[in-house]
Amino acid sequence: MIVAYCWIGNGLGGAGLISGVFVLRVVFLAVLVYLGLVLVLFLFQARMVFLPNVAGRDLVATPSAVGLEYQELWLETDDGERLHGWWLPHPDARATLLFHHGNAGNISHRLDSLLLFHQLDLNVLIFDYRGYGQSSGRPSEAGVYADARAAWNWLVDDKQIPQDRIVLFGRSMGGAIAAQLASEVSAGAMILESTFSSVPDVAAEIYWWLPVRWLARIRFPTIEHVAASDIPLLVVHSRDDEIISFAHAERIGAAVADGRAELLEIQGDHNTGFLRSRERYLAGLSAFLERHFGPSGEDHADVADP
């Protein structure tokens, strides 16, 4: 009996030791995987934010495909990049819209928006950031800010558009870029559509189990730039947005202390909400533009194509 008891006891002890080693190995593996994810997020976040190759860099069409006249142009940045863009004049423009698109695709994927803005009686300048479409270079946060400045300078210096007759428009990531530009210039108005309050805010919602705020090297702090601007603001967002939650729109609006921010709520997903809510979208934008630039159909010679 004594011998048997000792044998059983030693067997249980060995099993416990093996089980403990297994648990330690699992924990060690889990820690390694976690640290690996942290390292990937830190090193490759630019590839996660900037997606110029999604849908391809080739132009799939031009504005003529939707019946719009346009001028192809190239913009030079202060740091030597060459940006491709389109200038779409309106014969009776009430203002000029500077279009900052989102983080994927290129200007040829925005023809629906260009047609809507033409219907709102707007000149439009749309351009591709560095590394997007036919533009040179590689995208970075500082780089796309410089790209927006180059587009602004072209409107003000080359086209002689009065600054207070320019509307800064940004969709998704483009809203963060437009907001940064707004903190430095005196545009007439700004429209931010489906835009995040900051990259760390978005990342914290998606990767809640990672220290993303500490890891973030790309920030795009929209709310900080909006707060530093005194430009009238329209925030457009859908509660159905599956990528950027409606809370971001509320935070952006709350960052404007003097009540100059307006909210236009639409329906539909992140990429097609403005099309699904077309009538409400057009009516909301038209009313905002009328308050700051006058009604459409009037003589706006000072903002028409020189």
MOJO-V238365 format. One record per residue. N is the residue number from 1. RES is the residue in one letter. PHI is phi in radians with two decimals (999 if undefined). PSI is psi in degrees with one decimal (NA if undefined). OMEGA is omega as a letter, one per 30 degrees, with the letter a starting at -180 (999 if undefined). Layout:
n = <N,N>
res = <RES,RES>
phi = <PHI,PHI>
psi = <PSI,PSI>
omega = <OMEGA,OMEGA>
This chain:
n = <1,2,3,4,5,6,7,8,9,10,11,12,13,14,15,16,17,18,19,20,21,22,23,24,25,26,27,28,29,30,31,32,33,34,35,36,37,38,39,40,41,42,43,44,45,46,47,48,49,50,51,52,53,54,55,56,57,58,59,60,61,62,63,64,65,66,67,68,69,70,71,72,73,74,75,76,77,78,79,80,81,82,83,84,85,86,87,88,89,90,91,92,93,94,95,96,97,98,99,100,101,102,103,104,105,106,107,108,109,110,111,112,113,114,115,116,117,118,119,120,121,122,123,124,125,126,127,128,129,130,131,132,133,134,135,136,137,138,139,140,141,142,143,144,145,146,147,148,149,150,151,152,153,154,155,156,157,158,159,160,161,162,163,164,165,166,167,168,169,170,171,172,173,174,175,176,177,178,179,180,181,182,183,184,185,186,187,188,189,190,191,192,193,194,195,196,197,198,199,200,201,202,203,204,205,206,207,208,209,210,211,212,213,214,215,216,217,218,219,220,221,222,223,224,225,226,227,228,229,230,231,232,233,234,235,236,237,238,239,240,241,242,243,244,245,246,247,248,249,250,251,252,253,254,255,256,257,258,259,260,261,262,263,264,265,266,267,268,269,270,271,272,273,274,275,276,277,278,279,280,281,282,283,284,285,286,287,288,289,290,291,292,293,294,295,296,297,298,299,300,301,302,303,304,305,306>
res = <M,I,V,A,Y,C,W,I,G,N,G,L,G,G,A,G,L,I,S,G,V,F,V,L,R,V,V,F,L,A,V,L,V,Y,L,G,L,V,L,V,L,F,L,F,Q,A,R,M,V,F,L,P,N,V,A,G,R,D,L,V,A,T,P,S,A,V,G,L,E,Y,Q,E,L,W,L,E,T,D,D,G,E,R,L,H,G,W,W,L,P,H,P,D,A,R,A,T,L,L,F,H,H,G,N,A,G,N,I,S,H,R,L,D,S,L,L,L,F,H,Q,L,D,L,N,V,L,I,F,D,Y,R,G,Y,G,Q,S,S,G,R,P,S,E,A,G,V,Y,A,D,A,R,A,A,W,N,W,L,V,D,D,K,Q,I,P,Q,D,R,I,V,L,F,G,R,S,M,G,G,A,I,A,A,Q,L,A,S,E,V,S,A,G,A,M,I,L,E,S,T,F,S,S,V,P,D,V,A,A,E,I,Y,W,W,L,P,V,R,W,L,A,R,I,R,F,P,T,I,E,H,V,A,A,S,D,I,P,L,L,V,V,H,S,R,D,D,E,I,I,S,F,A,H,A,E,R,I,G,A,A,V,A,D,G,R,A,E,L,L,E,I,Q,G,D,H,N,T,G,F,L,R,S,R,E,R,Y,L,A,G,L,S,A,F,L,E,R,H,F,G,P,S,G,E,D,H,A,D,V,A,D,P>
phi = <999,-1.12,-1.10,-1.08,-1.08,-1.11,-1.17,-1.13,-1.10,-1.12,-1.12,-1.12,-1.12,-1.14,-1.11,-1.12,-1.13,-1.09,-1.08,-1.12,-1.10,-1.07,-1.09,-1.09,-1.14,-1.09,-1.10,-1.07,-1.11,-1.09,-1.12,-1.08,-1.10,-1.06,-1.11,-1.12,-1.12,-1.07,-1.13,-1.09,-1.09,-1.27,-1.42,-1.98,-1.14,-1.08,-1.26,-1.52,-1.59,-1.68,-2.21,-1.19,-1.61,-1.18,1.26,1.58,-1.63,-1.26,-1.33,-1.57,-2.95,-2.22,-1.00,-1.10,-1.14,-1.99,1.41,-1.88,-1.39,-2.69,-2.11,-1.37,-2.55,-2.22,-1.92,-1.79,-1.58,-1.11,-1.77,1.58,-1.48,-2.07,-1.86,-1.64,-2.71,-2.23,-1.91,-2.04,-1.34,-2.03,-1.14,-2.41,-1.25,-1.59,-2.89,-2.11,-1.84,-1.72,-1.64,-1.89,-1.47,-1.37,-1.53,-2.25,1.34,-2.50,-1.09,-1.26,-1.63,-2.06,-1.11,-1.03,-1.20,-1.06,-1.17,-1.10,-1.18,-1.14,-1.16,-1.56,1.10,-2.19,-1.20,-2.37,-1.98,-2.12,-2.51,-1.70,-1.12,-0.95,1.47,-1.90,0.95,-1.68,-1.30,-1.44,1.52,-2.19,-1.26,-2.67,-1.09,-1.10,-1.14,-1.24,-1.10,-1.15,-1.12,-1.09,-1.12,-1.11,-1.15,-1.05,-1.07,-1.11,-1.13,-1.35,-1.53,-1.44,-1.59,1.00,-1.38,-1.00,-1.03,-1.36,-1.94,-1.90,-1.82,-1.52,-2.08,-2.48,-1.97,0.98,-1.02,-1.05,-1.15,-1.14,-1.23,-1.09,-1.13,-1.10,-1.10,-1.09,-1.31,-2.07,-2.17,-2.02,-1.32,-1.36,-2.92,-2.48,-2.15,-1.98,-2.04,0.95,-1.78,-1.50,-1.30,-3.01,-1.12,-1.02,-1.12,-1.15,-1.07,-1.16,-1.34,-1.43,-1.90,-1.07,-1.65,-2.07,-1.38,-1.16,-1.14,-1.34,-1.45,-1.11,-1.76,-1.77,-2.04,0.73,-1.38,-0.93,-1.13,-1.16,-1.26,-1.12,-1.13,-1.51,-1.92,-1.98,-1.44,-0.95,-2.23,-2.02,-1.81,-1.97,-2.76,-1.98,-1.25,-1.55,-1.03,-1.57,-1.92,-1.99,-1.15,-1.08,-1.03,-1.14,-1.07,-1.15,-1.17,-1.11,-1.10,-1.20,-1.27,-1.67,-1.32,-1.60,1.34,-1.50,-1.64,-2.00,-2.10,-1.98,-1.61,-2.03,-2.12,1.95,-1.37,-1.07,-1.63,-2.17,-1.00,-1.16,-1.47,-1.12,-1.80,-0.87,-1.14,-1.14,-1.08,-1.10,-1.11,-1.16,-1.17,-1.08,-1.11,-1.11,-1.12,-1.11,-1.13,-1.92,-2.29,1.62,-1.21,-1.32,1.48,-1.59,-1.39,-2.10,-1.06,-1.28,-2.08,-1.25,-1.08,-1.11>
psi = <-44.0,-43.5,-45.0,-42.2,-43.9,-37.3,-43.0,-42.1,-44.3,-36.7,-44.5,-38.0,-40.5,-41.6,-39.5,-39.0,-44.2,-43.0,-40.9,-42.0,-41.4,-44.5,-42.7,-39.5,-41.6,-44.7,-44.2,-43.0,-43.1,-41.4,-42.1,-43.6,-44.1,-48.7,-34.7,-42.2,-39.9,-43.6,-43.2,-44.5,-36.9,-43.5,-33.4,20.7,-28.3,-37.7,-19.8,-25.1,-48.0,119.7,63.7,-21.2,-6.6,127.1,0.5,155.6,-11.9,145.8,126.8,-17.5,174.6,168.8,-23.3,-22.6,-22.5,18.7,22.2,136.5,145.0,162.1,126.9,139.8,164.2,131.2,138.6,129.1,164.7,-25.4,18.8,8.3,156.8,116.8,138.0,139.5,175.6,138.7,121.9,97.3,151.4,135.1,-20.6,55.9,134.8,-17.0,175.1,129.2,127.5,111.1,117.9,110.5,178.7,-166.3,-1.3,152.2,-162.1,-174.2,-25.4,-11.0,10.1,23.9,-35.7,-42.6,-40.7,-38.4,-41.9,-42.7,-32.4,-38.8,-21.0,9.9,53.5,136.6,150.0,132.6,118.6,140.2,158.8,135.1,164.8,134.8,-4.6,146.2,-127.4,3.3,150.2,170.9,-172.8,138.3,146.7,166.0,-50.2,-36.1,-45.5,-27.6,-42.5,-34.3,-43.7,-38.5,-38.7,-41.2,-42.6,-46.5,-36.1,-42.6,-46.0,-43.5,-46.9,-45.1,-8.9,37.4,126.3,136.5,-36.9,4.1,16.6,133.0,123.2,119.4,134.7,133.9,132.0,-123.2,-32.7,-27.6,-37.9,-37.2,-42.9,-39.3,-39.3,-42.7,-38.9,-26.6,-8.6,-16.0,173.6,69.1,167.0,-30.2,168.3,139.1,120.9,119.0,125.5,41.6,144.9,156.1,-30.6,159.0,-44.6,-33.5,-43.2,-46.8,-37.3,-27.5,-37.3,-48.7,59.4,-20.4,6.0,151.2,61.5,-33.2,-33.0,-32.0,-21.8,120.3,-25.3,124.1,-42.3,64.4,77.1,-46.4,-33.7,-42.1,-36.1,-41.6,-27.3,-1.0,151.4,21.4,134.7,137.7,134.4,122.6,122.1,127.2,154.7,139.8,-13.1,-2.4,118.6,-4.9,-50.5,109.8,158.4,-24.0,-29.3,-42.3,-40.6,-38.8,-40.0,-44.9,-38.9,-21.4,-15.2,105.2,-28.8,11.6,15.7,2.3,134.1,153.1,127.4,112.0,125.1,-179.0,158.3,172.5,-176.8,-40.7,-21.6,9.3,-40.3,-24.6,-41.9,-34.6,33.7,-51.0,-45.7,-39.7,-50.7,-42.4,-42.0,-44.2,-40.9,-42.8,-41.3,-45.8,-38.9,-37.8,-29.8,-17.9,0.1,165.5,158.4,162.1,-1.9,174.6,111.4,53.9,-26.3,-13.9,-1.3,167.0,118.6,NA>
omega = <a,l,l,a,l,a,l,a,l,l,l,l,l,l,l,l,l,l,l,l,l,l,l,l,l,l,l,l,l,l,l,l,l,l,l,l,l,a,l,a,a,a,a,a,l,l,l,a,a,a,a,a,l,a,l,l,l,l,a,a,l,l,l,l,l,l,a,l,a,l,l,a,l,a,l,l,a,a,l,l,a,a,l,l,l,l,a,a,l,a,l,a,l,l,l,a,l,a,l,a,a,a,a,l,a,a,a,l,a,a,l,a,l,l,l,a,l,l,l,l,a,l,l,l,l,a,l,l,l,a,l,l,a,a,a,l,l,a,l,a,l,a,a,l,l,l,l,l,l,l,l,a,l,l,a,a,a,a,l,l,l,a,a,l,l,l,l,l,l,l,l,l,l,l,l,l,l,a,l,l,a,l,a,a,a,l,a,a,l,l,l,a,l,a,l,l,l,l,l,l,l,a,a,l,a,a,a,a,l,a,a,a,l,a,a,l,l,a,a,a,a,a,l,a,l,l,a,a,l,a,l,a,l,l,a,a,l,l,l,a,a,a,l,a,a,l,l,l,l,l,l,l,a,a,l,a,a,l,a,l,l,a,l,a,l,l,l,a,a,a,a,a,a,l,l,a,a,a,l,l,a,a,a,l,a,l,l,l,l,l,a,a,a,a,l,l,l,l,a,a,a,l,l,a,a,999>
